[in-house]
Amino acid sequence: MSARVSSRRTRIDEELLRESLEINRRGHNGWRAEVLARAAAAGGTAAGRILSFVLTVLAAVIVSLPLVYLSGGDGALALDALIAGSWGSPIAAAETLVQTVPLLISGLAVALAFHAGLFNIGVEGQLVVGALSAGIVGATLPLPGPILIVVCVAAGAAGGALWALIPALLKAYRGVHEVVTTIMMNYIAFNLSTFLVSPSGPFVSSSQPSATEKIPIEARLPILVPGTRLHAGLILAIVLVIAVAWYLYRTPGGFSLRLTGANPRAARGAGISVPQTILRAMLLSGALAGLAGAVQVLGLFGRYFDAFSPGYGFDAIAVALLGALSPVGIAAAALFFGTLDSSAVYLQAQAGVSREMVGVVSGLVVGFVAAQPAILRLLRRLRARKARTRPNPSPDDLDRVLATVVPVPLADPDDAISHGLAETEATR
Amino acid sequence: MSILSMSLVIAAIHLAVPIILPLLGGLISERSGVMNIALEGMMLVGGLTAVVFSFLTGDPWLGLAAAAVSGLISGAALALLTVTLRANQVVASTAINLVGAGLTAALVPIIWGTDGTTPSVAKIPPFVVPGLSELPVVGQLFRELTLVDYGTFVLVVGVWWVLFRTDTGLRLRACGESAESADSAGIDVVRTRFVAVALSGAFAALGGAYLSIVILDAFQAGMTQGRGYLALAALVFGKWRVWPGVAACVVFGLADALALRSQIVAPDIPHDLLLAMPYILALVALATFVGKGTAPAAVGKEFARA
């Protein structure tokens, strides 16, 4: 399909989306205000997004500071160590980017599913299976270096997608909520991967317990900056940011995915197969998660280690939400959490802050993002009280807002995610 | 040694109770219309709180009580987010799970200076039932179960009775089926849901405390191992009803117990694969038996008075 046709298609799709939102809100008084409010809640404008990003991060850090003091650490020292440990030297900066890569790719995985109204909490398991697949393929297939890299990366993506397949099928065709099934798949992945590289497992290395054999050097992702651990996974991550953004906002496939997330009923009305879209979104999300794991194996460790992930897949939820589900926002959010991760060791030594604090901060970030619509509602009510007689938003406003299409699952708690179940069931 | 024995039954009960307690919590919350996938995080908080208070006071019962209070607090936090502030229920729950897991793991080294596992504390002792414990075979059961196990049974009956046999339960379920109708009938939906979610936290926290001071005598980071989610699976599988849900928990507990036992009886079977049994079982159950239209109609829907 030529670029022009595809862009026209996208424009038509935007109209469709607008129409569907209208249908959805008709019968409500002032549905336009509603759409605007939702866009605002999602940080519709660039400035709004940046502001809500910064405020969320600040709030999370401030709330976790008492814990730092409680642990005998010094808050000011901790902030100092945080900067020094992550960006204080070129080597530290490279290490921060190394930590950012898996968070960024798995954050994209969470976001992609979110756009379709799916809460893929199984990214962690898919990441582990992707890493394992890449590790096994890399250690066993006798292929020349560059080809083996490609095969390993593909194996990682395939492994992750495979691990998302069962929850995807159950959600799409039987209406089983994906949260429960993906969690179950997580625990199965943890136990299975531990077994496969355990002493009685089939893939354990002869020299290294709880790991696969090493992948030949030629089949690993090349190091970008000599003397550091920064590898080509960073380039892959950046390419993926662009690819996901392009897919979501510039292709019919991405549009049908977002429409399904925004309003399954309207999607069905527009002739989109909701189960197929759910399947597609979940598999793509799993493939991204698998890539995140494969990149760790191929770029960082050179082999699969049992329990190598400190919970990237869970922190990825915070990354995706903090990034307001936009690929660029996710890159920024991943950088923030990468900074926390890479300074964690330093923080522990310098300011007595334990590594687990990163988990607390991600939880707080998710909590603040969850509370955002309420906070914005409160702000709007205060403003409305000041200016009682404000006119209804004009259609121009609406166009402007729709141009920055809204990650609706976040903006409207009443919508897709919680209702996905009922909606999918209604399709059967 | 036979794999089927009284010890197996006892192990199954011990492993079913920490799923049954959060199941009851999830049931109360979801029947009121709030999806609670934060059971896991609340269990962890309860588990650690129980150990802290048993450590400080030397009385495990105080630990259990403190755990329940901690659950009320984490439940209230979720209620504040979802019911009062009308945040997305799944996202808010995830926040509680992440904070619960991170906070409990961070607090252990802060309090004891040890990494990951707390020192041993006083645990709840078994309750020897006079007379019954003298019986052959089943006597073992009445020597090794604790009052908490009997208490859990009472709670199951109690929750079933309140939810399905009283006006309070009817009102709560009305909020879960149609908040608007409940509201127009004069029920305070927001208050009902708030209380229900807070209570669900207390049940989940008791489940966590059961793991840390009834089965074991210490807290370990991440020790719940997904039992809060297994409870959710049991909830869905049991179609949001008490007894089928409890039955599912018993099956999960039995699978867990069998996995542990076969380690001794059949050491050839890889241990890690056996540990995955309950999760595989839950997945298979969800895949095969779940029909449609069984969830409370208003679950996941926020409510605000017009």
Interface residues (C-beta under 8 A of the other chain):
Chain A: L67 L70 S71 G72 F119 I121 I166 L170 R174 G175 V176 H177 V179 V180 T181 I183 M184 M185 N186 Y187 I188 N191 L192 T194 F195 S198 S200 G201 F314 I317 A318 L321 S354 E356 M357 V358 G359 V360 V361 S362 G363 L364 V366 G367 V369 A370 A371 P373 A374 P409 L410 P413 D414 I417 S418 H419 L421 A422 E425 R428
Chain B: M35 I37 L81 T84 L85 R86 A87 N88 Q89 V90 V91 A92 T94 A95 I96 N97 L98 V99 G100 A101 G102 L103 A105 A106 P109 I110 A221 Q225 G226 Y229 L232 A233 V236 P270 H271 D272 L273 L275 A276 Y279 I280 A282 L283 L286 A287 V290 K292 G293 A295 A297 V299 G300 K301 E302
